[in-house]
């Protein structure tokens, strides 16, 4: 990991209006870059959220409008851009939920398709079945960059620690977690899960969440987080407004935690 890294998480209230969402992303990425961010993380389904059927119907290729914008923004920002996620063309009318890691030259250096689909029924307050419109990915998300070795995951993946253990075994130092974590589950589980994944893998974590009401009945928790390997919250977004949070990550802190409490070396399984 580089000695110090200035990072940012973009918190967004995306709607079903793709053009408006992309314009908002452009503004917030530029704001993050103006603050000196070398790595910027966007939230899940940042280009269209609030209606998964519509998102799947408007899925794009990895050379489409959304990916093209991400590449341009990475170049203009001279920063690594973890492109949240967007619906990628799949098959049988369903899409993949795909995240891209793009370097400052605008080149895609890694990608990840969300493996765990959010199929839950918590009663009248929350019923979601992502598998009606989305396909699961199969491969672990991991990319080596000059800044840090990065693990890629998306939202519901947070509940599956074995995914992050695979990333840490490969050498992950930074976990990037685009999300649209719901208000219902976020109140009780968001901080707990993000901090747990950082602590148990002794990694930094950047969790960029959606916020606010996207469509009737679709509300995200916000509270985007940047967490250090000891589980300390370095920066946190609001519970109601889009924006950008930033923090400085330190290799010295990472190495100190791993040296003093060498849990990764003590793993049996």
KOLLO-351032 format. One line per 5 residues: their letters; for each residue x, y, z of C-alpha. Coordinates in steps of 0.02 Angstrom, whole numbers, always signed. Layout:
N
a	X/Y/Z; ...
END
This chain:
269
xxxxx	+0/+0/+0; +58/+176/-39; +117/+275/+113; -37/+388/+113; -191/+392/+1
xxxxx	-325/+523/-7; -491/+434/-42; -672/+484/-65; -843/+403/-61; -986/+479/-162
xxxxx	-1158/+471/-81; -1299/+488/-206; -1489/+487/-214; -1512/+407/-384; -1683/+397/-467
xxxxx	-1753/+313/-621; -1694/+462/-726; -1528/+400/-795; -1477/+565/-874; -1504/+661/-712
xxxxx	-1410/+528/-613; -1259/+535/-728; -1256/+724/-717; -1259/+714/-526; -1117/+587/-526
xxxxx	-1012/+697/-637; -1033/+844/-518; -991/+742/-363; -841/+654/-439; -770/+823/-489
xxxxx	-798/+883/-311; -704/+732/-244; -562/+760/-365; -552/+944/-319; -525/+887/-139
xxxxx	-372/+789/-194; -446/+614/-196; -334/+484/-279; -468/+349/-269; -655/+383/-280
xxxxx	-793/+256/-246; -972/+274/-312; -1128/+187/-243; -1222/+37/-311; -1331/+61/-467
xxxxx	-1284/+244/-471; -1348/+272/-647; -1525/+208/-617; -1605/+155/-454; -1780/+133/-384
xxxxx	-1845/+8/-513; -1742/-148/-546; -1850/-201/-693; -1815/-35/-778; -1630/-47/-735
xxxxx	-1619/-219/-814; -1717/-162/-967; -1595/-17/-990; -1439/-121/-955; -1282/-69/-1049
xxxxx	-1126/-151/-1117; -955/-114/-1043; -930/+5/-1189; -1095/+96/-1161; -1138/+271/-1102
xxxxx	-1109/+239/-917; -941/+151/-935; -884/+284/-1059; -926/+421/-933; -832/+330/-795
xxxxx	-677/+317/-903; -683/+501/-946; -710/+553/-765; -562/+447/-708; -452/+531/-838
xxxxx	-513/+706/-797; -493/+675/-611; -323/+591/-629; -389/+466/-501; -436/+284/-484
xxxxx	-625/+268/-498; -720/+122/-425; -875/+143/-531; -1003/+93/-402; -1109/-24/-504
xxxxx	-1230/-19/-649; -1338/-144/-742; -1234/-234/-873; -1315/-328/-1016; -1337/-510/-968
xxxxx	-1454/-639/-1042; -1637/-693/-1042; -1694/-517/-1003; -1590/-508/-845; -1434/-403/-809
xxxxx	-1276/-416/-707; -1244/-290/-569; -1068/-240/-617; -930/-134/-539; -779/-70/-635
xxxxx	-608/-17/-570; -538/+115/-687; -363/+189/-681; -317/+374/-705; -284/+341/-889
xxxxx	-465/+287/-911; -424/+102/-931; -528/-33/-848; -411/-131/-734; -536/-240/-646
xxxxx	-720/-284/-636; -840/-374/-522; -1017/-440/-544; -1119/-447/-384; -1123/-626/-323
xxxxx	-1255/-620/-186; -1428/-561/-241; -1542/-474/-116; -1696/-586/-108; -1782/-545/+57
xxxxx	-1956/-529/+132; -1962/-427/+291; -2148/-400/+280; -2241/-249/+213; -2095/-133/+250
xxxxx	-1969/-221/+137; -1992/-351/+1; -1857/-365/-132; -1813/-504/-255; -1663/-451/-357
xxxxx	-1653/-620/-442; -1811/-577/-540; -1708/-452/-640; -1524/-484/-601; -1400/-626/-628
xxxxx	-1267/-674/-500; -1083/-658/-541; -960/-800/-511; -789/-723/-483; -706/-641/-332
xxxxx	-676/-455/-358; -493/-409/-332; -376/-287/-419; -197/-234/-382; -165/-48/-401
xxxxx	-15/+64/-364; -116/+136/-218; -169/-26/-134; -230/-201/-167; -419/-182/-181
xxxxx	-562/-302/-146; -723/-264/-241; -896/-308/-176; -1073/-239/-185; -1201/-206/-48
xxxxx	-1282/-372/+6; -1110/-454/-10; -1072/-371/+158; -1167/-511/+245; -1050/-647/+179
xxxxx	-881/-636/+268; -809/-781/+170; -804/-670/+15; -694/-543/+104; -585/-679/+177
xxxxx	-547/-737/+0; -498/-558/-44; -385/-540/+108; -301/-705/+67; -257/-634/-103
xxxxx	-180/-481/-19; -320/-353/-5; -279/-197/+94; -431/-93/+47; -611/-152/+31
xxxxx	-721/-50/-87; -907/-77/-56; -1031/+15/-168; -1204/-4/-92; -1388/+41/-93
xxxxx	-1414/-21/+85; -1594/+3/+135; -1651/+116/+275; -1741/-32/+356; -1587/-141/+371
xxxxx	-1460/-1/+378; -1515/+66/+546; -1464/-97/+632; -1333/-177/+521; -1239/-52/+410
xxxxx	-1108/+12/+532; -1092/-159/+613; -1057/-251/+451; -940/-123/+371; -835/-108/+528
xxxxx	-834/-298/+554; -770/-330/+377; -631/-201/+405; -581/-270/+575; -583/-456/+535
xxxxx	-481/-431/+376; -373/-290/+446; -411/-183/+295; -471/-8/+260; -652/-4/+198
xxxxx	-739/+125/+89; -927/+97/+86; -1016/+218/-31; -1203/+209/-2; -1357/+276/-87
xxxxx	-1465/+394/+18; -1645/+451/+27; -1802/+404/-70; -1773/+343/-248; -1952/+294/-287
xxxxx	-2106/+257/-178; -2055/+122/-55; -1871/+127/-105; -1768/+218/+28; -1581/+201/+62
xxxxx	-1494/+231/+227; -1350/+344/+178; -1212/+355/+309; -1074/+314/+184; -921/+259/+282
xxxxx	-732/+260/+274; -663/+143/+408; -485/+99/+460; -416/-76/+497; -450/-53/+683
xxxxx	-633/-19/+646; -625/+167/+679; -740/+275/+573; -634/+405/+482; -778/+488/+388
xxxxx	-967/+467/+379; -1101/+536/+264; -1269/+605/+318; -1432/+509/+329; -1523/+621/+207
xxxxx	-1413/+712/+83; -1301/+668/-65; -1122/+724/-51; -940/+672/-38; -842/+611/+112
xxxxx	-652/+600/+113; -513/+531/+221; -327/+497/+217; -273/+316/+228; -104/+271/+302
xxxxx	+3/+119/+263; +88/+146/+432; -79/+122/+522; -120/-32/+418; +49/-112/+450
xxxxx	+46/-66/+634; -122/-152/+661; -65/-308/+569; +100/-314/+662; +32/-288/+838
xxxxx	-119/-401/+816; -66/-528/+684; -237/-611/+665; -213/-639/+480; -61/-746/+517
xxxx	-157/-845/+649; -291/-906/+529; -318/-1093/+532; -454/-1107/+400
END
